[in-house]
Amino acid sequence: MTTIFDELLWSFRDYLAALDDETLRGFTGGIDWSMSARPLQPNQLACLDHLDRAAELAPPQARPLAGLLAEHRHALHWGQTYTTSDFGQRFIDNYCWLELFGTRGHFANDAIAGGFLILGPNILYPDHHHVAEEIYIPLTGGAEWRMADQPFRLREAGEVIHHATGVNHAMRTGNEPLLALYLWRGGPLAERSTVTGTISESEH
């Protein structure tokens, strides 16, 4: 019997398959999509309030995936890496992620993790890095991304953003929320990122 989790995984796969990017193909070419399901309890967080708007903002190619995620948000196990002591309550209320597959996701995969990140409007996710190599693909436009010592740069929905192992990166949103797809490989798939940036008191 097909479940909503199966539908979400297939929609995730189909969205990636439609993108023409060499780096992305290197990430996804070896994925075995016949993954074993892992039973997880739903976990609801405040950031899910942004999903309806994110689904509205998603361009046509991403809208089926974003819409499916928004429709079934309450069945999914959402998580947070940080606490209020890290970045303050405002950040925590406007940040969360969902691991669809990986070492702790709805589907088991020890080689690669994939899922979604939500950031609310006017949020800075400060500089951080991790061992795992990473790809982000914004499903909504309007957010700015920074890597290493480069300045922030506006990224559009559907762009493939690659972070090599150990490279600092940061994101910040404008007046609209961000919904982004992510992939991790080549390192501990449940590792807590090392944060090197800060959020000022005015951003808490």
Wavefront OBJ file of the C-alpha trace (Angstrom):
o trace
v 0.000 0.000 0.000
v 1.326 3.433 -0.956
v 1.741 5.812 1.966
v 2.094 9.579 2.133
v 5.757 8.976 2.967
v 6.199 7.008 -0.272
v 4.520 9.815 -2.227
v 6.812 12.396 -0.648
v 9.935 10.327 -1.398
v 8.923 9.813 -5.028
v 8.087 13.488 -5.462
v 11.503 14.368 -3.960
v 13.197 11.967 -6.411
v 11.230 13.251 -9.412
v 12.000 16.881 -8.610
v 15.728 16.137 -8.485
v 15.596 14.115 -11.693
v 14.110 17.072 -13.573
v 17.042 19.371 -12.728
v 19.952 19.522 -15.172
v 23.039 20.045 -13.015
v 26.289 18.079 -13.133
v 27.088 18.384 -9.405
v 23.583 17.281 -8.504
v 23.808 14.280 -10.831
v 27.018 13.276 -9.054
v 25.149 13.325 -5.754
v 22.032 11.495 -6.845
v 23.280 9.073 -9.506
v 24.000 6.278 -7.056
v 20.947 6.601 -4.823
v 18.892 3.425 -4.443
v 15.399 4.868 -4.011
v 13.939 1.560 -2.780
v 14.638 2.495 0.831
v 13.175 0.803 3.884
v 10.621 2.846 5.784
v 11.357 3.713 9.396
v 8.425 4.339 11.775
v 8.729 7.774 13.379
v 6.303 9.677 15.557
v 5.034 13.003 14.196
v 6.714 16.036 15.741
v 5.138 19.450 15.311
v 7.081 22.725 15.547
v 6.177 26.395 15.242
v 8.031 26.815 11.942
v 5.415 24.701 10.150
v 3.160 27.750 10.082
v 5.325 29.003 7.189
v 4.646 26.032 4.923
v 1.419 27.299 3.369
v 3.106 30.511 2.261
v 6.164 28.601 1.057
v 3.963 26.347 -1.080
v 2.353 29.450 -2.604
v 5.767 30.936 -3.404
v 7.196 27.770 -4.984
v 7.521 27.948 -8.792
v 5.563 25.449 -10.919
v 8.343 22.840 -11.027
v 8.632 22.748 -7.215
v 4.957 23.263 -6.364
v 3.904 19.576 -6.315
v 6.689 18.741 -3.850
v 6.115 21.830 -1.683
v 2.352 21.279 -1.733
v 2.669 17.648 -0.702
v 4.955 18.633 2.166
v 2.549 21.314 3.351
v -0.481 19.042 3.071
v 1.045 16.264 5.168
v 3.188 18.326 7.570
v 1.406 17.013 10.660
v 2.335 13.383 9.896
v 6.073 14.103 9.746
v 8.891 14.057 12.289
v 10.327 17.583 12.239
v 13.532 18.361 14.103
v 15.831 21.115 15.313
v 19.570 20.992 15.845
v 19.773 24.078 18.055
v 18.075 25.418 21.166
v 17.142 28.860 22.457
v 20.507 29.047 24.224
v 22.222 28.921 20.821
v 20.355 31.583 18.839
v 17.376 32.762 20.896
v 13.642 32.039 20.863
v 12.852 33.938 17.671
v 15.233 31.775 15.651
v 13.873 28.561 17.179
v 10.282 29.556 16.393
v 11.235 30.124 12.748
v 13.572 27.219 12.021
v 13.222 23.470 11.560
v 14.181 20.627 9.271
v 12.801 17.296 8.149
v 15.047 14.363 7.303
v 13.111 12.389 4.715
v 15.841 9.759 4.355
v 19.137 9.136 6.120
v 20.324 7.645 9.395
v 17.373 9.135 11.334
v 14.786 9.925 8.648
v 11.474 8.407 7.576
v 13.464 6.143 5.227
v 16.732 4.427 6.163
v 19.884 5.290 4.234
v 23.408 5.088 5.651
v 25.122 6.668 2.618
v 23.182 9.867 1.966
v 20.616 12.021 3.742
v 17.980 14.225 2.179
v 15.198 16.415 3.429
v 13.944 19.959 3.871
v 14.833 23.139 5.747
v 12.362 25.868 6.741
v 13.373 29.377 7.805
v 10.814 32.053 8.587
v 10.998 35.639 7.302
v 13.856 37.917 8.372
v 15.941 35.130 9.925
v 19.723 34.746 9.855
v 21.135 31.229 9.995
v 24.700 32.196 10.936
v 27.948 30.792 9.589
v 28.389 27.083 10.261
v 30.147 24.070 8.735
v 30.181 20.275 8.895
v 32.153 17.329 7.576
v 29.415 16.161 5.218
v 29.360 17.559 1.703
v 26.067 19.326 1.076
v 23.713 20.473 -1.630
v 20.882 22.921 -1.037
v 18.178 23.668 -3.592
v 15.823 26.495 -2.591
v 12.212 25.646 -3.408
v 11.329 29.304 -2.822
v 13.305 32.316 -3.980
v 14.242 35.491 -2.187
v 16.764 34.242 0.397
v 20.454 35.137 0.421
v 23.299 32.642 0.830
v 26.956 33.116 1.749
v 29.870 30.697 1.451
v 33.391 31.040 2.951
v 34.460 34.703 2.828
v 32.132 35.634 -0.029
v 29.342 38.202 0.431
v 25.680 37.204 0.692
v 24.090 36.586 -2.704
v 20.439 36.275 -3.632
v 19.515 32.791 -4.832
v 16.501 31.829 -6.892
v 14.283 28.779 -6.546
v 15.796 25.787 -8.311
v 19.437 26.873 -8.025
v 21.871 24.163 -6.933
v 24.052 25.427 -4.067
v 27.036 23.211 -3.257
v 28.968 23.346 0.019
v 32.170 21.292 0.115
v 33.209 19.548 3.310
v 34.172 21.929 6.105
v 33.281 25.135 4.244
v 31.514 27.847 6.252
v 28.131 28.951 4.927
v 25.193 31.049 6.095
v 21.685 31.945 4.954
v 19.330 34.815 5.617
v 15.760 35.409 4.578
v 13.964 38.586 3.576
v 10.265 39.274 4.030
v 9.218 35.777 2.920
v 9.995 32.315 4.335
v 12.499 29.911 2.832
v 11.769 26.291 2.005
v 14.825 24.432 0.735
v 15.664 20.836 -0.171
v 18.989 19.482 1.098
v 21.298 16.504 0.512
v 24.225 15.381 2.720
v 26.891 12.781 1.970
v 30.485 11.846 2.792
v 30.421 12.481 6.523
v 28.416 11.770 9.686
v 24.839 12.204 8.483
v 23.497 13.216 11.904
v 26.392 15.456 12.898
v 25.654 18.739 14.650
v 27.101 21.609 12.613
v 29.949 23.658 14.082
v 28.724 27.246 14.368
v 31.270 29.993 13.754
v 28.918 32.964 13.349
v 26.633 34.755 15.777
v 23.244 36.443 15.874
v 23.203 39.936 17.319
v 20.831 40.880 20.119
v 18.687 42.772 17.623
v 18.220 39.550 15.624
v 17.181 37.427 18.640
l 1 2 3 4 5 6 7 8 9 10 11 12 13 14 15 16 17 18 19 20 21 22 23 24 25 26 27 28 29 30 31 32 33 34 35 36 37 38 39 40 41 42 43 44 45 46 47 48 49 50 51 52 53 54 55 56 57 58 59 60 61 62 63 64 65 66 67 68 69 70 71 72 73 74 75 76 77 78 79 80 81 82 83 84 85 86 87 88 89 90 91 92 93 94 95 96 97 98 99 100 101 102 103 104 105 106 107 108 109 110 111 112 113 114 115 116 117 118 119 120 121 122 123 124 125 126 127 128 129 130 131 132 133 134 135 136 137 138 139 140 141 142 143 144 145 146 147 148 149 150 151 152 153 154 155 156 157 158 159 160 161 162 163 164 165 166 167 168 169 170 171 172 173 174 175 176 177 178 179 180 181 182 183 184 185 186 187 188 189 190 191 192 193 194 195 196 197 198 199 200 201 202 203 204
